[in-house]
Amino acid sequence: MRTTRVAGVLAAAAVLALSVLASPALAKEAPVFGKFKASIAGSTHGIGEAGEMVLGPYHFEECEKELRSQGEVAMGESETFFQEVKFRKCETTRPGGGGLEETVYASFDLGMEFHSNGSMKIGPSAVTFQATNSLCQVTIPAQWVPAGAETEKGQERQWEAGIEYETEKEKSETKKFGEFRERLDIEWEVKGVRTTVKLTPECKYSGSRKNAAGEAEFISGRLEGELEEITLGAGNLSFVEPV
């Protein structure tokens, strides 16, 4: 009888182990992301400031003019939010002869598609700019930041890439917007931005990192900045945190 009881216990344990291994409860659950929410369809616009930026050979300390952004949204919720951001008179220094440095400026427009999973898509097309009196053109190709967010699995992952969203609420004086007027704030500090420089007889490069097209390639770029009070014309714009 004792032998029969032990054999029964072992058999039950084996069945339990197999059922645990096969249980879908052990499968990793997909993260739930927040949503950008627009009460109506329409145009959006915002203002902001640029922080330190490293793009190609340039280290920009700031931009003298405030950032301006614009875009279009559909009514409802979405996991993406696009803004065309204007960077104007961004300041950096260039070494000169005899230990001197000169201040130079650059301006460019950058498409920035923010994703609620914490990633960003730059584009949809490449952007090229030149610093004051420079013969070298810096190109910011269309790309994902972080680069791994481009894959299907990457888009299903929550990234801690340095992008934050917040809803700014203001007591509404009319019933047009409901109890509060809602606007969107975005702050970003992203790394790993890739840039290239086309080499010419007037724009030389002594480094060793070149891409397949023979361009100088820089892979450690950085973008810092913020947009405040991004406003949807006659509606409310917000970011809804995941439940």
Backbone as a ProteinNet text record, in pm:
[ID]
protein_1_A
[PRIMARY]
MRTTRVAGVLAAAAVLALSVLASPALAKEAPVFGKFKASIAGSTHGIGEAGEMVLGPYHFEECEKELRSQGEVAMGESETFFQEVKFRKCETTRPGGGGLEETVYASFDLGMEFHSNGSMKIGPSAVTFQATNSLCQVTIPAQWVPAGAETEKGQERQWEAGIEYETEKEKSETKKFGEFRERLDIEWEVKGVRTTVKLTPECKYSGSRKNAAGEAEFISGRLEGELEEITLGAGNLSFVEPV
[TERTIARY]
83.1	0	86.8	195.6	284.6	345.1	385.5	446	346.4	221.8	116.7	92.8	90	63.9	177.1	303	416.4	414.5	383.7	378.4	269.3	156.6	47.2	86.1	157.3	201.5	298.5	394.4	491.2	423.5	324.1	252.7	177	113.9	40.2	134.1	253.1	351	398.7	415.2	460.6	356.3	228.8	119.5	114.1	130	126.7	241.1	360.2	476.1	453.7	398.9	372.4	268.1	166.3	59.8	111.4	204	261.6	346.6	426.8	512.9	431.9	316.4	233.4	137.5	131.1	32.3	60.4	-38.9	-20.2	-0.2	-29.2	-14.3	130.9	224	364.9	414.3	334	373.8	378	479.8	496.5	388.3	318.2	210.9	267.5	203.8	245.9	214.4	304.1	277.7	162.4	96.3	-13.8	38.2	25.7	78.2	-31.1	11.9	-82.4	-130.8	-217.1	-273.2	-273.4	-243.3	-266.9	-415	-480.4	-625.1	-660.4	-734.5	-781.2	-934.1	-993.2	-1139.4	-1203.8	-1128.4	-1175.5	-1056.8	-1083.1	-975.8	-936	-807.7	-766.5	-617.3	-576.8	-435	-386.4	-260.8	-199	-76.6	-45.2	76.4	127	259	318.5	441.5	491.3	614.2	703.8	832.9	921.1	1063.4	1152.2	1294.1	1377.9	1492.1	1588.7	1696.1	1738.8	1850.6	1978	2072.1	2196.1	2168.1	2233.7	2216.3	2352	2375.7	2495.9	2450.2	2483.6	2444.2	2565.3	2610.5	2732	2848.1	2926.6	3042.4	3006.8	2879.2	2840.2	2779.1	2818.6	2761.2	2689.6	2558.7	2479.2	2443.8	2469	2435.4	2287.9	2233.3	2093.9	2055.1	1928.2	1881.2	1828.7	1872.4	1834.9	1685.6	1623.9	1480.3	1404.3	1284.2	1205.2	1160.6	1140.3	1092.4	947.4	912.5	775	738.5	619.8	580.5	438.7	410.5	275.1	250.2	123.5	86.7	-63.7	-108.6	-250.6	-285.1	-405.2	-448.8	-589.4	-619.4	-754.8	-824	-955.4	-1029.5	-1015.2	-1000.8	-993	-857.3	-826.6	-702.6	-604.1	-475.9	-370.9	-245.8	-162.8	-35.7	77.7	47.9	150.3	101.7	198	166.5	279.5	249	350.7	352.9	475.5	494.5	613.9	597.4	708.5	765.4	889.6	947.3	1052.4	1040.8	1135	1242.2	1366.8	1482.3	1548.3	1558.1	1608.9	1724.2	1830.5	1947.9	2004.7	2033.2	2094.8	2244.4	2297.6	2431.7	2536.7	2653	2767.8	2894.3	3008.6	3135.5	3220.1	3304	3394.2	3535.4	3632.6	3769.5	3830.6	3905	3975.7	4126.1	4202.7	4347.4	4390	4508.3	4563.6	4487.3	4414.1	4340.6	4207.9	4163.8	4037	3919.1	3801.1	3676.4	3576.3	3493.6	3389.6	3253.5	3153.6	3017.4	2951	2890.4	2818.8	2678.4	2588.6	2449.1	2402.2	2298.7	2235.3	2085.7	2008.5	1862.9	1814.3	1709.4	1652.9	1513.6	1433.9	1302.1	1310.8	1257.3	1269.5	1132.4	1096	973	995.9	910.6	926.3	793.2	791.7	672	693.3	620	633.5	542.3	596.1	519.7	495	378	341	420.9	494.5	578.3	715.8	736.5	861.5	966	930.6	1024.7	986.5	1073.6	1050.8	1093.4	1017.5	1054.2	1083.1	1207.6	1247.7	1224.7	1163.3	1135	1001.9	936	957.9	1073.8	1128	1239.1	1361.8	1477.8	1602.3	1603	1677.6	1691.1	1838.5	1870.2	2009.3	2023.6	2132.5	2156.7	2306.1	2339.7	2478.5	2492.4	2602.2	2631.5	2677.4	2679.1	2716.7	2848.8	2844.5	2965	3036.8	2965.6	3027.8	3008.8	3106.2	3096.2	3059.7	3037.7	2997.8	2848.6	2778.5	2636.3	2612.5	2540.2	2505.4	2364.6	2349.2	2218.4	2171.7	2045.8	1980.7	1887	1924.7	1837.7	1710.5	1608	1489.1	1532.6	1487.1	1533.8	1446.2	1459.2	1393.9	1494.4	1446.4	1528.5	1449.8	1501.6	1622	1604.6	1716.8	1712.1	1633.6	1639.8	1570.6	1419.6	1365.1	1219.7	1159	1242.5	1191.7	1128.6	1175	1124.8	985.3	916.7	780.6	781.3	878.5	888	923.8	1009.5	1048.2	930.8	835	718.8	619.1	636.5	549.8	611.8	725.3	800	790.4	794.7	800.8	946.9	979.1	1116	1132.5	1244.5	1279.6	1383.9	1341.1	1435.5	1451.1	1382.1	1397	1292.1	1171	1061.2	946.9	897	789.5	672.1	551.4	428.9	347.9	286.2	206.2	91.2	-21.5	-137.8	-144.3	-150.3	-161.3	-308	-365.1	-507.5	-526.9	-621	-654	-806.4	-851.7	-995.4	-1058.7	-1159.9	-1223	-1328.9	-1327.9	-1426.2	-1552.1	-1547	-1663.9	-1693.7	-1810.1	-1847.9	-1793.7	-1727	-1677.4	-1579.3	-1494.4	-1391.9	-1424	-1538.6	-1568.8	-1520.2	-1499.6	-1457.5	-1315.6	-1228.9	-1089.4	-1049.3	-960.8	-893.9	-765.3	-747.2	-633.1	-534.7	-408	-299.4	-190.1	-109.3	-9.1	130.4	206.9	347.8	433.5	544.3	636.3	778.4	852	993.4	1074.9	1187.5	1268.1	1416.9	1485.9	1632.2	1676.7	1696.1	1721.9	1865.7	1918.9	2057.4	2060.3	2175.9	2192.2	2137.6	2127.5	2079.1	2191.6	2160.7	2261.1	2258.9	2376.4	2389.7	2502.5	2498.3	2603	2648.7	2769.2	2822.4	2879.6	2830.9	2882.6	3019.4	3116	3252.9	3278.4	3344.6	3378.8	3521.6	3577.7	3711	3715.3	3599.1	3593.3	3554.2	3505	3463.4	3535.2	3646.8	3731.5	3707.9	3746.8	3725.1	3846.2	3902.1	4020.9	3988.8	3859.7	3821.2	3813.2	3778.3	3777.4	3637	3536.1	3401.4	3327.6	3311.9	3237.6	3130.9	3019.4	2915.2	2939.1	2845.7	2862.3	2867.2	2808.8	2808.4	2934.2	3027.5	3150.6	3134.4	3025.2	3001.7	3057.2	3097.7	3134.5	3007	3014.6	2895.8	2919.4	2822.1	2825.9	2705.4	2728.8	2621	2584.3	2647.9	2623.8	2559.4	2471.1	2403.7	2305.4	2268.8	2176.1	2081.5	1957.7	1858.3	1793.5	1789.3	1720.6	1628.5	1511.5	1420.8	1284.8	1196.4	1060.9	964.8	842.2	732.5	627.4	578	479	350.3	242.1	110.9	82.6	107.3	69.3	-82.8	-136.3	-278.7	-348.9	-464.4	-550.6	-656.2	-644.9	-731.9	-855.3	-961.9	-1088.6	-1122.4	-1019.4	-1046.6	-946.5	-955.2	-865.4	-767.4	-644.2	-538.8	-471.5	-459.1	-406.6	-332.7	-266.8	-205.8	-270.7	-328.9	-399.8	-306.7	-272.6	-184.7	-250.2	-171.5	-229.9	-288.9	-393.9	-462	-386.5
-120	0	125.3	123.7	240.3	269.7	163	181.6	243.8	199.2	251.9	398.8	437.9	577.1	668.6	625.4	705.8	724.5	617.6	625.3	722.2	720.9	812.2	957.2	983.5	1120.2	1169	1082.6	1120.7	1148.8	1071.1	1090.2	1222.4	1253.6	1379.3	1498.4	1486.9	1594.4	1617.8	1508.2	1520.7	1592.1	1556.4	1621.8	1769.8	1803.4	1943.5	2021.9	1961.2	2029.4	2058	1960	1979	2086.7	2090.3	2190.6	2330.8	2342.8	2473	2522.6	2430.7	2468.5	2510.8	2449.8	2478.9	2593.9	2643.4	2745.7	2878.1	2936.9	3066.9	3179.8	3155.3	3259.6	3300.7	3209.8	3242.2	3328.8	3340.2	3422.7	3569.6	3642	3782.6	3867.5	3943.3	4026.3	4148.6	4184.8	4302.9	4428.3	4526.8	4649.3	4728.2	4802.6	4889	5031.8	5097.1	5231.6	5334.9	5457.5	5567.5	5606.6	5707.6	5751.4	5904.5	5955.9	6096.8	6110.3	6210.1	6222.2	6361.3	6364.4	6490.3	6490.3	6597	6602.4	6626.7	6686.6	6708.9	6692.5	6687.1	6688.1	6832.8	6854.8	6991.7	7011.9	7137.2	7174.8	7197.9	7164.3	7186.2	7276.1	7348.4	7430.6	7447.5	7459.7	7475.5	7563.4	7598.6	7675.2	7602.1	7634	7565.5	7615	7535.3	7570.3	7448	7472.4	7365.6	7369.6	7253.5	7244.4	7212.1	7148.4	7110.2	7004.7	7020.9	6925.4	6896	6768.4	6727.4	6667.6	6735.1	6690.8	6698.4	6582.6	6579.3	6633.9	6725.2	6779.6	6894.9	6931.6	7051.3	7019.3	7097.4	7089.2	7221.2	7219.6	7340.5	7355.7	7474.3	7501.2	7534.7	7607.5	7650.4	7707.9	7741.5	7812.7	7948.4	8055.2	8189.5	8214.9	8155.7	8174.9	8055.9	8079.9	7971.9	7875.3	7751.6	7651.4	7680.5	7650.4	7659.7	7526.5	7476.1	7347.4	7354.3	7264.2	7254.1	7112.5	7076.2	6943.3	6932.4	6812.2	6783.3	6657.8	6654.7	6535.8	6497	6368.5	6318.6	6312.9	6315.8	6308.1	6167.9	6162.4	6034.7	6010.1	5882.9	5845.6	5783.6	5804.7	5751.7	5727.1	5634	5607.5	5689.2	5774.2	5858.9	6003.1	6096.5	6238.6	6307.4	6372.6	6431	6582.9	6637.2	6781.5	6813.4	6911.8	6966.6	7080.2	7064.2	7158.3	7245	7375.2	7469.7	7508	7472.7	7510.6	7630	7742.4	7863	7924.2	7959.9	8027.8	7951.7	7823.5	7740.5	7770.4	7793.7	7851.5	7747.5	7758	7675.6	7756.4	7700	7769.7	7686.7	7754.6	7688.8	7740.8	7651.1	7696.9	7768	7872.5	7944.8	7940.9	8005.2	8006.1	8089.4	8057.9	8135	8121.5	8010.2	7988.3	8060.9	8120.3	8193.3	8099.7	8142.5	8071.9	8173.2	8128.1	8215.4	8150.6	8233.5	8184.3	8168.9	8052.4	8027.5	7977.1	7983.3	7946	7849.9	7774.8	7685.7	7681.6	7660.7	7651.3	7532.6	7467	7354.3	7322.9	7252.8	7203.7	7052.5	6999.9	6856.8	6796.3	6694.3	6620.7	6526.2	6534.1	6451.3	6382.3	6250.6	6172.5	6104.4	6150	6097.1	5975.8	5870.8	5748.2	5732.4	5683.4	5673.1	5566	5481	5380.4	5435.8	5568.4	5631.2	5641.9	5606.7	5618.6	5737.2	5766.4	5878.6	5838.8	5886.6	5865.7	6001	6018.9	6143.6	6130.3	6228.3	6221.3	6287.3	6251.5	6130.1	6137.5	6255.3	6267.3	6322.9	6307.8	6357.6	6510.4	6566.3	6711.3	6747.9	6848.4	6892.3	7038.3	7069.3	7208.1	7238.3	7367.9	7414.3	7522.2	7519.8	7627.5	7750.5	7864.7	7990.6	7978.9	8016.8	8019.9	7885.1	7775.3	7643.5	7583.4	7505	7434.2	7287.5	7249.9	7112	7108.7	7013.1	6996.5	6876.9	6900.2	6793.6	6744.2	6613.5	6554.3	6470.9	6491.7	6408.5	6315.2	6189.1	6097.2	6064.6	6020.3	5966.6	5845.1	5834.9	5726.6	5714.1	5600	5577.3	5601.9	5656.5	5675.6	5622	5517.1	5440.4	5361.1	5320.9	5250.8	5120.8	5052.8	4925.1	4935.8	5057.6	5075.4	5057.3	5047.9	5035.3	4898.6	4794.9	4660.2	4643.9	4540.5	4513.7	4489	4410.3	4385.6	4513.6	4596.3	4722.1	4816.3	4813.2	4899.9	4849.1	4724.4	4666.9	4676.3	4744.7	4753.4	4894.1	4902.3	5031.9	5075.2	5193.4	5243.7	5354.7	5351.3	5459.7	5546.5	5612.7	5683.2	5830.6	5878.4	6017.6	6110.1	6058.7	6140.5	6136.8	6253.8	6262.1	6343.1	6299.2	6366.7	6409.2	6524.9	6574.8	6659.9	6650.7	6732.3	6855.7	6971	7097.4	7139.4	7154.7	7187.5	7329.7	7397.5	7533.3	7544.7	7602.1	7616.6	7690.5	7629	7687.1	7788.7	7902.9	8007.6	7992.7	7902.8	7877.8	7728.4	7690.8	7550.3	7484.2	7562.8	7513.8	7398.7	7406.1	7305.2	7211.9	7227.9	7150.7	7224.7	7151.3	7214.8	7271.2	7201.8	7245.2	7255.6	7349.8	7354.2	7273.1	7174.8	7084.7	7105.9	7115.3	7129.1	7028	6995.3	6890.5	6949.8	6897.2	6932.3	6809.6	6830	6720.9	6765.6	6681	6707.3	6587.3	6612.5	6501.9	6524.6	6417.3	6414.4	6279	6271.2	6142.5	6135.4	6013.5	5990.7	5891.7	5885.8	5791.2	5840.3	5971.9	6027.3	6018.2	5962.5	5942.4	6058	6107.8	6212.7	6178	6237.8	6214.9	6348.1	6349.2	6466.6	6420.6	6478.5	6445.4	6510	6430.8	6480.7	6532.7	6646.8	6711.6	6765.4	6815.5	6877	6993.2	7057.4	7169.6	7125.1	7004.4	6952	6819.5	6823.9	6706.3	6644.4	6518	6442.2	6353.4	6361.4	6281.4	6164.3	6146.5	6034.8	5904.7	5797	5664.3	5607.6	5676	5619.4	5676.5	5591.8	5630.2	5524.8	5569	5473.3	5420.5	5338.4	5275.4	5377.2	5495.3	5599.1	5684.9	5653.6	5731	5860.3	5873.4	5993.1	5973.8	6081.9	6075.1	6049.4	5958.1	5919.7	5941.9	6003.1	6029.1	5958.2	5877.1	5792.7	5825.8	5926.4	5956.3	6093.1	6129	6258	6263.1	6384.3	6402.4	6518.8	6504.2	6610.4	6635.3	6759.7	6797.9	6915.7	6913.5	7025.7	6998.3	7094.6	7078.7	7164.7	7116.9	7193.6	7209.3	7330.2	7357.8	7409	7379.4	7430.2	7403.3	7278.9	7241.8	7243	7330.7	7360.5	7307.6	7248.4	7206.3	7314.3	7387	7499.9	7519.6	7448.5	7467.2	7347.7	7271.4	7152.6	7131.7	7015.9	6977.4	6871.1	6882.2	6787.9	6742.2	6610.7	6560.3	6428.3	6383.4	6250.6	6172.3	6059.7	5975.3	5864.6	5862.9	5761.5	5623.3	5515.4	5381.6	5345.5	5269.5	5228.4	5112
0	0	0	78.4	86.5	-49.8	-123.7	-255.6	-351.4	-347.5	-434.7	-406.4	-276.3	-237.2	-286.8	-271.5	-315.8	-466.6	-539.3	-685.7	-730.2	-658.5	-692.6	-670.6	-561	-530.4	-637.2	-676.4	-779	-912.1	-947.9	-1073.6	-1072.3	-959.4	-947.1	-957.2	-896	-899.7	-1042.7	-1116.8	-1255.6	-1340	-1319.9	-1394	-1361	-1231.8	-1188.2	-1251.3	-1254.1	-1312.7	-1460.1	-1532.6	-1675.2	-1698.1	-1612.5	-1629.7	-1601.1	-1504.2	-1472.6	-1588.8	-1646.6	-1758.3	-1879.6	-1897.1	-2013.8	-1990.2	-1866.3	-1831.8	-1901.9	-1969.2	-2033.9	-1933.9	-1806.8	-1704.6	-1689.4	-1728.8	-1716.6	-1831.8	-1938.1	-2052	-2009.9	-2058.5	-2021.9	-2086.4	-2006.4	-2058.1	-2129.8	-2240	-2315.3	-2234.5	-2234.3	-2157.7	-2217	-2133	-2176.4	-2180.4	-2294.8	-2310.8	-2290	-2262.2	-2253.4	-2392.6	-2398.3	-2525.3	-2532.4	-2652.7	-2680.7	-2716.5	-2661.9	-2682.6	-2733.6	-2844.4	-2902.6	-2903	-2851.4	-2842.6	-2978.2	-3072.2	-3208.6	-3303.7	-3433.3	-3532.1	-3559.6	-3584.8	-3613.4	-3608.7	-3616.5	-3616	-3474.5	-3450.9	-3319.8	-3336.2	-3231.4	-3233	-3090.6	-3078.1	-2946.2	-2951.6	-2834.7	-2821.7	-2722	-2723.2	-2629.3	-2635.8	-2579.4	-2574.1	-2606.7	-2670.7	-2696.6	-2589.3	-2545.1	-2452	-2528.6	-2462.1	-2528.6	-2635.8	-2750.7	-2859.5	-2922.8	-2952.3	-3024	-3156.4	-3266.5	-3399.4	-3491.5	-3538.2	-3619.1	-3539.1	-3596	-3524.5	-3431.3	-3424.5	-3350.6	-3214	-3115.6	-2981.1	-2955.3	-2971.2	-2951.8	-2804.2	-2750.1	-2610.1	-2593.4	-2690.4	-2683.9	-2819.9	-2834.8	-2953	-2905.8	-2970.7	-2926.5	-2938.9	-3040.6	-3058.9	-3001.6	-2951.3	-2894	-3003	-2965.4	-3059.2	-3095.8	-3218.8	-3266.4	-3329.7	-3302	-3358.3	-3413.4	-3507.5	-3561.7	-3612.2	-3619.1	-3666.4	-3684.1	-3718.7	-3736	-3657.1	-3597.8	-3524.4	-3567.4	-3554.9	-3574.3	-3438.9	-3439.1	-3313	-3253	-3121.3	-3052.7	-2991.1	-2964.9	-2898.8	-2998	-2971.5	-3057.6	-2975	-3021.1	-2953.7	-3013.7	-3113.3	-3174	-3182.7	-3179.9	-3190.4	-3265.5	-3376.7	-3463.7	-3455.1	-3451.9	-3459.1	-3549.2	-3634.9	-3712.1	-3627.8	-3582.2	-3486.4	-3556.1	-3538.3	-3598.4	-3496.8	-3526.7	-3445.9	-3515.5	-3446.6	-3508.8	-3429.2	-3502.7	-3449.2	-3329.2	-3352.4	-3248.9	-3246.2	-3127.9	-3111.6	-3074.5	-3139.6	-3104.5	-3133.2	-3100.5	-3127.9	-3222.4	-3299.2	-3391.9	-3365.3	-3345.1	-3317.1	-3437.1	-3408.4	-3513.3	-3488.4	-3570.9	-3554	-3434.1	-3380.2	-3269.2	-3140	-3123.8	-2999.1	-2991.2	-3099.9	-3099.7	-3126.2	-3083.2	-3112.4	-3166.3	-3259.1	-3311.1	-3289.4	-3266.1	-3247.7	-3383.4	-3405.2	-3529.8	-3496.8	-3596.4	-3574.7	-3683.6	-3650.6	-3748.1	-3720.7	-3827.2	-3815.8	-3898.9	-3852.3	-3927.7	-3874.9	-3956.6	-3917.4	-3903.7	-3794.2	-3767.6	-3738.5	-3817.9	-3789.7	-3673.4	-3571.6	-3451.9	-3422.2	-3439.1	-3408.5	-3273.7	-3174.1	-3038.6	-3021.3	-2960.7	-2936.7	-2786.6	-2753.6	-2612.3	-2539	-2612.2	-2545	-2508.9	-2529.3	-2488.6	-2597.7	-2721.1	-2832.3	-2921.1	-3017.2	-3107.5	-3248.3	-3347.1	-3486.3	-3548.6	-3597.9	-3662.4	-3812.2	-3873.1	-4015.9	-4047.6	-4156.8	-4237.2	-4337	-4361.7	-4455.8	-4384.7	-4449.3	-4391.7	-4389.3	-4294.2	-4279.8	-4289.7	-4370.3	-4387.5	-4347.6	-4275.9	-4236.5	-4242	-4243.1	-4240.6	-4134.6	-4063.4	-3969.7	-4048	-3981.6	-4045.4	-4121.9	-4250.5	-4335.4	-4345.6	-4320.4	-4328.1	-4467	-4513.5	-4640.2	-4619	-4494.1	-4460.7	-4428.7	-4488.3	-4464	-4371.2	-4262.3	-4168.4	-4200.5	-4212.7	-4242.4	-4123.7	-4085.6	-3983.6	-4059.4	-4079	-4154.7	-4076.6	-4149.5	-4082.4	-4001.3	-3876.8	-3789.8	-3666	-3600.1	-3472.3	-3360.5	-3251	-3131.2	-3011.8	-2944.7	-2975.4	-3105.6	-3165.1	-3293.5	-3283.4	-3169.1	-3152.5	-3154.5	-3141.1	-3140.4	-3278	-3381.7	-3518.5	-3544.4	-3476.6	-3500.6	-3442.5	-3488.9	-3439.8	-3289.2	-3243	-3099.6	-3024.6	-3087.7	-3024.6	-3005.1	-3097.8	-3087.3	-2983.7	-2943	-2840.2	-2701.5	-2692.1	-2566	-2507.8	-2376	-2308.6	-2299.9	-2355	-2355.5	-2253.9	-2184.6	-2092.4	-2163	-2269.9	-2357.3	-2322.7	-2222.6	-2183.3	-2242.3	-2265.5	-2317	-2215.7	-2179.4	-2080.8	-2136.2	-2103.2	-2146.3	-2024.1	-2035.3	-1923.4	-1977.2	-1911.5	-1949.3	-1861.2	-1924.2	-1851.5	-1851.7	-1732.7	-1721	-1668.9	-1730.5	-1688.6	-1677.1	-1567.9	-1546.8	-1664	-1723	-1840.9	-1800	-1867.6	-1838.7	-1924	-2020.2	-2104.8	-2105.1	-2155.4	-2162.4	-2288.9	-2371.1	-2498.9	-2481.9	-2377.7	-2357.1	-2240.8	-2176.9	-2058.1	-1933.7	-1825.1	-1700.4	-1711.7	-1787.7	-1800.7	-1947.6	-1976	-2106.3	-2090.9	-2177.5	-2165.6	-2280.9	-2245.3	-2342.1	-2308.3	-2407.5	-2391.6	-2374.4	-2279.9	-2261.5	-2292.9	-2364.4	-2395.7	-2363.4	-2296.6	-2266.6	-2313.2	-2380.8	-2429.7	-2403.7	-2380.4	-2366.1	-2418.7	-2551	-2615.6	-2666.3	-2666.7	-2709	-2825.2	-2890.3	-2999.7	-3131.8	-3149.8	-3276.3	-3379.8	-3495.6	-3599.8	-3699.1	-3736.5	-3836.2	-3932.4	-4050.5	-4149.6	-4209	-4265.3	-4334.3	-4468.2	-4578.2	-4710.6	-4728.5	-4769	-4781.7	-4923.8	-4931.2	-5058.3	-5047.3	-5157.9	-5147.9	-5049.1	-5027.4	-4933.5	-4793	-4779.4	-4647.9	-4626.3	-4557.1	-4538	-4400.4	-4387.3	-4264.1	-4239.8	-4119.6	-4087.4	-3995.1	-3962.9	-3877.1	-3955	-3884.6	-3946.4	-3967	-3914.9	-3924.8	-4045.8	-4148.6	-4267.9	-4297.1	-4355.9	-4392.5	-4533.6	-4584.1	-4715	-4827.8	-4806.6	-4908.9	-4904.9	-4813.4	-4802.4	-4725.2	-4650	-4570.1	-4429.5	-4367.8	-4225.8	-4146.3	-4051.7	-3975.6	-3826.2	-3762.5	-3618.2	-3555.6	-3453.1	-3399.1	-3254.7	-3197.4	-3055.5	-3037	-3128.8	-3117.6	-3002.7	-2964.1	-2851.9	-2881	-2840.5	-2854	-2718.2	-2676.8	-2553.7	-2583.8	-2526.3	-2545.9	-2485.7	-2502.6	-2451.5	-2531.9	-2541.3	-2598.3	-2490	-2473.5	-2370.2	-2432.6	-2365.2	-2405.9	-2553	-2595.7	-2732.3	-2737.4	-2821.3	-2818.7	-2943	-2923.2	-3032.6	-3052.3	-3165.8	-3197.9	-3111.5	-3143.1	-3072.4	-2984.1	-2945	-2865	-2754.3	-2691.8	-2584.2	-2632	-2585.8	-2621.4	-2493	-2474.1	-2347.6	-2369.2	-2261.6	-2260	-2147.3	-2180.3	-2084.8	-2038.7	-1912.1	-1857.1	-1863	-1880.2	-1882.2	-1747.5	-1749.7	-1626.1	-1565
[MASK]
+++++++++++++++++++++++++++++++++++++++++++++++++++++++++++++++++++++++++++++++++++++++++++++++++++++++++++++++++++++++++++++++++++++++++++++++++++++++++++++++++++++++++++++++++++++++++++++++++++++++++++++++++++++++++++++++++++++++++++++++++++

